[in-house]
Amino acid sequence: MKLSDQWEILNDVRRTLPVPVKRLPAMLGIKLHPAFLGDGISGMLEKSGDTFLLTVNATEPDTRQRFTLAHELGHYMLHRHLVGDGLDDDRAYRSTEVGKYHNTLIGPREETEANRFAANLLMPREAIKREWAKDGMTVHQMAQMFGVSEHSMSIRVGVPYGG
């Protein structure tokens, strides 16, 4: 599948709330595998023949799995040329020696880019502005509507997190 087709798919799914992020890997030609990863690992992206395998830690809450999946898709879309055999991200979304892969080509800049990609995918700015402008809307309601944690939503709408 061409890269331009993948970006079109990503743009299309952002019109649905919550974004159906768990269906995205298959739509992009990536295998998704929820698994019981070690305590310190949230997700992995591995080269698997001509395709990629994206693994999320099945023991983490759904909102965390959704963000991890979006974060790893960010690496796939933005950094696949740096993935090599694979990369794994710890709970702080950093590639460390804790997991199967310690990819030194993925540094703080790439992790920040993948986090921004995930936030933009799961919480499209236009939808955030539209919904947040509705009278009486709370961070809790917004988080539920977008399928993200209240902490992530607080950051996105620019209010202090009270959790």
C-alpha positions in Angstrom: 0.0 0.0 0.0 1.3 3.4 -0.9 2.2 5.9 1.8 -0.3 8.4 0.4 -3.1 5.9 0.7 -2.1 5.2 4.4 -2.3 8.9 5.2 -5.7 9.1 3.5 -7.0 6.3 5.7 -5.7 8.1 8.8 -7.4 11.3 7.8 -10.7 9.5 7.1 -10.8 7.6 10.5 -10.3 10.9 12.4 -13.8 11.9 11.4 -15.3 9.2 13.7 -15.4 9.6 17.5 -13.9 7.8 19.2 -11.3 7.2 16.5 -11.4 3.4 15.7 -7.7 3.1 16.4 -7.9 -0.7 17.0 -9.1 -1.3 13.5 -6.3 0.9 12.0 -3.4 -1.6 11.9 -5.4 -4.0 9.6 -6.5 -1.0 7.4 -2.8 0.0 7.1 -1.5 -3.6 6.4 0.0 -4.0 9.9 -0.6 -7.0 12.2 -2.0 -6.2 15.6 -1.2 -8.4 18.6 -2.4 -7.7 22.1 -0.1 -9.6 24.4 1.0 -9.9 28.0 4.3 -7.9 27.8 6.6 -7.3 30.8 5.5 -4.8 33.4 7.7 -2.1 32.0 6.7 -2.3 28.4 3.6 -0.7 26.9 4.1 -1.5 23.2 6.3 -2.8 20.4 6.7 -2.3 16.7 8.6 -5.1 14.9 9.5 -5.8 11.3 7.9 -9.1 10.3 9.0 -10.0 6.8 7.6 -7.4 4.4 5.2 -6.0 7.0 5.1 -4.9 10.6 3.7 -6.4 13.8 2.4 -4.0 16.4 2.0 -5.3 19.9 0.3 -3.6 22.8 0.3 -4.7 26.5 -3.0 -6.4 27.0 -2.8 -5.9 30.8 -3.0 -2.1 30.6 -6.3 -0.1 30.6 -8.1 0.3 27.3 -7.4 4.1 27.1 -3.7 3.3 27.6 -3.7 0.6 25.0 -5.4 3.0 22.5 -2.7 5.7 23.1 0.1 3.1 22.9 -1.4 1.8 19.6 -1.6 5.3 18.2 2.0 6.1 19.5 3.4 2.9 17.7 1.4 3.9 14.6 3.2 7.2 14.8 6.6 5.4 14.7 5.3 3.4 11.8 4.2 6.4 9.8 7.0 8.8 10.7 10.0 6.6 11.6 9.7 3.2 9.9 13.1 3.8 8.3 14.6 3.8 11.8 12.7 0.8 13.2 15.3 -1.9 12.0 14.2 -5.2 13.6 12.0 -3.4 16.1 11.5 -1.1 18.9 9.7 -1.2 22.2 8.4 1.6 24.4 8.3 1.6 28.1 5.5 3.2 30.2 7.0 6.6 29.6 7.1 5.9 25.8 10.9 5.6 25.7 13.0 2.9 24.1 15.0 1.4 26.9 16.9 -1.7 27.8 13.9 -3.1 29.6 12.3 -4.7 26.6 13.2 -7.0 23.7 14.6 -4.1 21.6 16.7 -1.2 22.6 16.6 0.9 19.5 19.1 3.7 19.8 18.0 5.3 16.6 14.7 6.2 18.2 15.5 9.1 20.6 13.6 11.7 22.5 12.8 13.7 19.4 11.2 10.7 17.7 9.3 9.7 20.9 7.9 13.3 21.1 6.9 13.1 17.5 5.1 9.8 18.0 3.3 11.2 21.1 2.1 14.2 19.1 1.0 11.9 16.3 -1.0 9.8 18.8 -2.6 12.9 20.4 -3.5 14.3 16.9 -4.9 10.9 15.8 -7.0 10.2 18.9 -8.0 13.8 19.7 -8.3 15.7 16.4 -8.0 19.5 17.1 -11.0 20.4 15.1 -13.2 17.9 17.0 -11.7 19.0 20.3 -12.5 22.7 19.6 -16.1 21.8 18.5 -16.9 19.6 21.4 -15.1 21.6 24.1 -17.1 24.7 23.0 -20.4 23.0 23.9 -21.9 24.5 27.1 -21.2 22.4 30.2 -18.8 19.9 28.6 -16.4 18.5 31.1 -12.9 16.9 30.8 -14.5 13.6 32.0 -17.2 13.7 29.3 -14.6 14.7 26.6 -12.3 11.8 27.6 -15.1 9.3 27.4 -16.2 10.7 24.0 -12.7 10.4 22.5 -11.7 7.2 24.3 -8.7 8.7 26.1 -7.6 9.2 29.6 -8.8 12.3 31.5 -5.1 13.2 31.9 -4.6 13.1 28.1 -7.7 15.2 27.6 -6.7 17.7 30.2 -3.4 18.2 28.4 -5.2 18.5 25.1 -7.8 21.1 26.2 -5.2 23.0 28.3 -6.6 22.6 31.8 -4.9 21.3 34.9 -5.4 17.6 35.6 -7.4 17.0 38.7 -7.0 13.2 38.9 
